[in-house]
């Protein structure tokens, strides 16, 4: 049927559509402004569909190395924010950019990381387990770490942020499990690629919405925005490299997979739950963090290929 074929085409062209979407959102401020208030619902729908494509039984079957998974989760969710905080202090960063860098490091791994890992020949099974578990755990790790231990002001209490994040993760999880009970597995399998295409379109809409105000800020303060963009790439690639080095004793494939998980962070959850009173410069940095996330499949694919060949 035409709709399913169209959505499957979107899934096949996902990388191009995602990269184009964030650029179009940047260059069309009226469209970005119109979609800004839809970021929360879009993120909720996006999380639901992504979790729908993940079979819980499959995740449990992949949990063959629990010590490694636990170490990865502890590193990504607990050690990386402290590492980012230390790096910001060492570089003399302060204010909104430093806070944004640390909060970015508290985020869970992007749920798209397993697909990217498989695409570049890394450990998709390990990436799937860690990405899913990190998403479920981040409501309980990020708020007390960022707001409590590191003292970042986000105009929201620790309890309120934990509650909002937990709701944004738990509700899509419950809906996805309900759909799995109601819809036959054969139907879900048949429409799987179409669901992937819908995810791509929702991410494009999300990319439009988070670009609201970015172009105006770029024209008004190009130095700050370009510096923030450079920091976003440095933060993403830096976490990737530091994590790969930390897990090098586990083997090159595991280390590179761990780096991928650590470098690709899900900022969508924060966009959906942070209050309007949050420092706009922190939100701007979160928007800039989408550029390394959206463009990393193009930028890092040859790097991973070369490292795997050398290994």
C-alpha positions as CSV (number, residue, x, y, z in Angstrom):
1,X,0.0,0.0,0.0
2,X,1.3,3.5,-0.8
3,X,1.5,4.7,2.9
4,X,3.6,1.8,4.0
5,X,5.8,2.0,0.9
6,X,6.3,5.7,1.6
7,X,7.2,5.1,5.2
8,X,9.6,2.3,4.3
9,X,11.3,4.7,1.8
10,X,11.8,7.2,4.7
11,X,13.4,4.4,6.7
12,X,15.9,3.7,3.9
13,X,16.7,7.3,3.5
14,X,16.9,8.0,7.2
15,X,20.4,9.4,7.4
16,X,19.8,11.9,4.6
17,X,16.4,13.0,5.9
18,X,17.8,13.5,9.4
19,X,20.7,15.6,8.3
20,X,18.5,17.6,5.9
21,X,15.8,18.1,8.5
22,X,18.0,19.8,11.0
23,X,19.4,22.1,8.3
24,X,15.9,23.0,7.0
25,X,14.8,23.6,10.6
26,X,17.7,26.0,11.1
27,X,17.1,27.9,7.8
28,X,13.3,28.2,8.2
29,X,12.6,30.0,11.5
30,X,8.8,30.3,11.1
31,X,8.5,26.5,10.7
32,X,10.8,25.9,13.7
33,X,8.8,28.3,15.8
34,X,5.5,26.7,14.8
35,X,6.8,23.3,15.8
36,X,8.6,24.3,19.0
37,X,5.6,23.6,21.3
38,X,5.1,20.1,19.7
39,X,8.6,18.9,20.8
40,X,7.2,17.2,24.0
41,X,4.4,15.2,22.3
42,X,6.7,14.3,19.4
43,X,9.4,13.0,21.8
44,X,6.7,11.0,23.6
45,X,5.4,9.4,20.4
46,X,9.0,8.9,19.2
47,X,10.0,7.1,22.4
48,X,6.9,4.9,22.1
49,X,7.6,3.8,18.6
50,X,11.3,3.2,19.2
51,X,10.5,1.0,22.3
52,X,7.8,-0.8,20.2
53,X,10.5,-1.9,17.8
54,X,12.5,-3.4,20.7
55,X,11.5,-6.8,21.9
56,X,12.0,-7.0,25.7
57,X,12.7,-10.7,25.5
58,X,15.4,-10.1,22.9
59,X,17.0,-7.5,25.2
60,X,17.1,-10.0,28.1
61,X,18.5,-12.7,25.8
62,X,21.4,-10.4,24.9
63,X,22.2,-9.8,28.6
64,X,25.0,-12.4,28.5
65,X,27.8,-10.2,30.0
66,X,26.1,-8.5,33.0
67,X,29.3,-7.3,34.6
68,X,30.3,-5.5,31.4
69,X,26.8,-4.0,30.9
70,X,26.8,-2.8,34.5
71,X,30.2,-1.2,34.1
72,X,29.1,0.5,30.9
73,X,26.0,1.9,32.5
74,X,28.0,3.1,35.5
75,X,30.5,4.8,33.2
76,X,28.0,6.4,30.9
77,X,25.5,7.6,33.5
78,X,27.7,8.3,36.5
79,X,31.4,8.7,35.5
80,X,31.0,10.7,32.3
81,X,29.2,13.6,33.9
82,X,31.9,13.9,36.5
83,X,34.5,13.6,33.7
84,X,32.7,16.4,31.7
85,X,32.6,18.6,34.8
86,X,36.3,18.1,35.3
87,X,37.1,18.8,31.7
88,X,35.0,22.0,31.8
89,X,36.9,23.1,34.9
90,X,40.3,22.3,33.3
91,X,39.4,24.3,30.2
92,X,38.2,27.3,32.2
93,X,34.6,26.9,30.9
94,X,31.9,28.4,33.1
95,X,28.3,29.5,32.8
96,X,25.8,28.1,30.4
97,X,28.2,26.3,28.1
98,X,29.8,24.4,31.0
99,X,26.5,23.5,32.4
100,X,25.2,22.4,29.1
101,X,28.3,20.2,28.5
102,X,27.8,18.5,31.9
103,X,24.1,17.9,31.4
104,X,24.7,16.5,28.0
105,X,27.0,14.0,29.6
106,X,24.2,13.0,32.1
107,X,21.9,12.0,29.3
108,X,21.2,8.4,28.3
109,X,22.6,6.9,25.2
110,X,20.6,7.7,22.0
111,X,18.2,4.8,21.4
112,X,19.3,4.9,17.7
113,X,22.9,3.9,18.7
114,X,22.3,0.1,18.2
115,X,21.2,0.7,14.6
116,X,24.3,2.9,14.0
117,X,26.5,0.3,15.6
118,X,25.2,-2.4,13.3
119,X,25.7,-0.1,10.3
120,X,29.4,0.4,11.0
121,X,30.1,-3.2,12.1
122,X,30.2,-2.8,15.8
123,X,28.4,-4.7,18.6
124,X,24.7,-4.1,18.0
125,X,23.6,-6.5,20.7
126,X,25.6,-4.9,23.5
127,X,24.6,-1.4,22.2
128,X,20.9,-2.4,22.3
129,X,21.0,-3.6,25.9
130,X,23.0,-0.6,27.2
131,X,20.9,2.0,25.3
132,X,17.6,0.5,26.5
133,X,18.7,0.1,30.2
134,X,20.3,3.6,30.2
135,X,17.0,5.1,29.0
136,X,15.1,3.4,31.8
137,X,17.7,4.4,34.4
138,X,18.4,8.0,33.4
139,X,15.4,9.5,35.4
140,X,17.0,8.2,38.6
141,X,20.7,9.2,37.8
142,X,20.7,12.5,35.9
143,X,18.6,14.8,38.1
144,X,20.4,14.1,41.4
145,X,23.8,14.1,39.7
146,X,23.3,17.3,37.7
147,X,21.2,19.3,40.1
148,X,22.4,17.9,43.4
149,X,26.1,16.8,43.2
150,X,27.2,19.2,40.5
151,X,24.8,22.0,41.5
152,X,23.5,23.1,38.1
153,X,20.5,25.3,38.2
154,X,17.7,24.2,35.8
155,X,14.9,26.1,37.4
156,X,13.3,22.8,38.6
157,X,13.7,20.6,41.7
158,X,15.4,17.2,41.7
159,X,12.2,15.5,42.5
160,X,10.2,17.3,39.8
161,X,12.8,16.5,37.1
162,X,13.0,12.9,38.2
163,X,9.2,12.7,38.0
164,X,9.0,14.3,34.6
165,X,11.7,12.1,33.1
166,X,10.2,8.9,34.7
167,X,6.8,9.7,33.2
168,X,8.3,10.4,29.8
169,X,10.0,7.1,29.8
170,X,7.5,4.9,31.7
171,X,4.4,6.0,29.7
172,X,5.8,5.2,26.2
173,X,7.2,1.9,27.7
174,X,3.7,1.0,29.0
175,X,2.0,1.9,25.7
176,X,4.5,0.0,23.6
177,X,4.1,-3.1,25.8
178,X,0.3,-2.8,25.5
179,X,0.5,-2.6,21.7
180,X,2.7,-5.7,21.7
181,X,-0.1,-7.5,23.6
182,X,-2.9,-6.4,21.3
183,X,-1.2,-6.5,17.9
184,X,-0.1,-9.8,16.5
185,X,3.7,-10.2,16.1
186,X,3.3,-11.0,12.4
187,X,1.6,-7.6,11.9
188,X,4.3,-5.8,13.8
189,X,7.0,-7.5,11.7
190,X,5.2,-6.6,8.5
191,X,4.9,-3.0,9.5
192,X,8.4,-2.8,11.2
193,X,10.1,-0.8,8.5
194,X,7.2,1.5,8.2
195,X,7.4,2.2,11.9
196,X,11.1,2.9,11.4
197,X,10.1,5.4,8.7
198,X,7.6,7.0,11.0
199,X,10.4,7.3,13.6
200,X,12.6,9.1,11.0
201,X,9.8,11.6,10.2
202,X,9.2,12.3,13.9
203,X,12.9,12.9,14.5
204,X,12.8,15.3,11.5
205,X,9.9,17.1,13.2
206,X,11.8,17.2,16.4
207,X,14.8,18.6,14.6
208,X,12.6,21.4,13.2
209,X,11.2,22.3,16.6
210,X,14.5,22.4,18.5
211,X,16.0,24.8,15.9
212,X,13.6,27.5,17.0
213,X,15.6,30.7,17.7
214,X,19.0,29.2,16.7
215,X,19.3,31.1,13.5
216,X,18.5,34.4,15.2
217,X,21.1,33.7,17.9
218,X,23.6,32.7,15.2
219,X,23.1,36.1,13.5
220,X,23.2,38.0,16.7
221,X,26.1,36.3,18.4
222,X,27.9,34.1,15.8
223,X,31.0,33.7,18.0
224,X,29.0,32.2,20.9
225,X,27.0,29.9,18.7
226,X,29.9,28.6,16.7
227,X,31.9,28.2,19.9
228,X,29.0,26.2,21.3
229,X,28.8,24.1,18.2
230,X,32.5,23.3,18.4
231,X,32.0,22.4,22.1
232,X,29.1,20.1,21.2
233,X,31.3,18.2,18.7
234,X,34.2,18.2,21.1
235,X,32.0,16.9,23.9
236,X,30.4,14.2,21.8
237,X,33.7,13.0,20.2
238,X,35.6,13.4,23.5
239,X,33.2,11.2,25.4
240,X,33.4,8.7,22.5
241,X,37.2,8.6,22.6
242,X,37.5,8.6,26.4
243,X,35.0,5.7,26.8
244,X,36.7,3.7,24.0
245,X,40.0,4.1,25.8
246,X,38.5,3.2,29.2
247,X,37.0,-0.1,27.8
248,X,40.0,-1.0,25.6
249,X,40.9,-4.0,27.8
250,X,37.5,-5.5,26.9
251,X,38.5,-5.7,23.2
252,X,38.5,-3.3,20.3
253,X,34.9,-4.1,19.1
254,X,33.4,-3.6,22.6
255,X,35.5,-0.5,23.2
256,X,34.4,1.2,20.0
257,X,30.8,0.2,20.7
258,X,31.0,1.7,24.2
259,X,32.5,4.9,22.7
260,X,29.6,5.1,20.3
261,X,27.1,4.8,23.1
262,X,28.8,7.4,25.2
263,X,29.2,9.9,22.4
264,X,25.6,9.8,21.2
265,X,23.4,11.2,23.9
266,X,19.6,11.6,23.9
267,X,18.9,15.3,24.5
268,X,15.3,14.9,23.4
269,X,14.1,13.9,26.9
270,X,15.5,17.1,28.3
271,X,13.8,19.2,25.7
272,X,10.5,17.6,26.5
273,X,10.6,18.0,30.3
274,X,12.7,21.1,31.2
275,X,10.6,24.1,32.2
276,X,10.3,27.3,30.1
277,X,12.3,29.1,32.8
278,X,15.4,27.1,32.0
279,X,18.4,29.1,30.9
280,X,17.8,29.7,27.2
281,X,21.6,29.4,26.5
282,X,21.6,25.9,28.0
283,X,18.7,25.0,25.7
284,X,20.6,26.5,22.8
285,X,23.5,24.3,23.6
286,X,21.2,21.2,23.7
287,X,20.0,22.2,20.2
288,X,23.6,22.5,19.0
289,X,24.3,19.0,20.4
290,X,21.9,17.6,17.8
291,X,24.4,18.4,15.0
292,X,27.1,15.8,16.1
293,X,24.3,13.3,16.8
294,X,22.6,13.8,13.4
295,X,25.9,14.0,11.4
296,X,28.0,11.4,13.2
297,X,26.8,8.5,10.9
298,X,28.4,10.4,8.0
299,X,31.5,11.6,9.9
300,X,32.5,8.6,11.9
301,X,31.6,5.7,9.5
302,X,35.0,5.8,7.7
303,X,36.8,6.2,11.1
304,X,35.2,3.0,12.5
305,X,35.8,1.1,9.3
306,X,39.5,2.0,9.3
307,X,39.9,1.1,13.0
308,X,38.2,-2.2,12.5
309,X,40.5,-3.0,9.6
310,X,43.6,-2.1,11.6
311,X,42.3,-4.1,14.5
